[in-house]
């Protein structure tokens, strides 16, 4: 059977990515690992041929922190391919920029909270 998560070929790469985290990744990880949201997240989670910055198995939620390389034509095409792959496996992908994490971590956490919290009884999810 094919293994979707943390395939052996990516182990060393995942470990290196954890050791060499960017500042925005460290900022968000400090919030996520301190259980601010009450949800377990994994960092540098292998998913098929990709490695997600953060992943919640409970909510099938991938969180990506995008630096400058994500905003040229090549980076955007690669990200679209990654997102489609994840969504094809019933995962939701949230993307934040480095600047969003650095300058508005509370807003980033609030956005994640909205995604993982069901609407209150009698409220709609909106359009």
Secondary structure, DSSP 8 states (H G I E B T S, - for coil): ----BS-GGGHHHHHHHHHT--HHHHHHHHHHHTTTTS---EEEEEETTEEEEEEETTTTEEEEEE-GGGGSHHHHHHHHHHHHHHHHTT-EEEEEEHHHHHH-HHHHHHHHHHHHS---TT-----
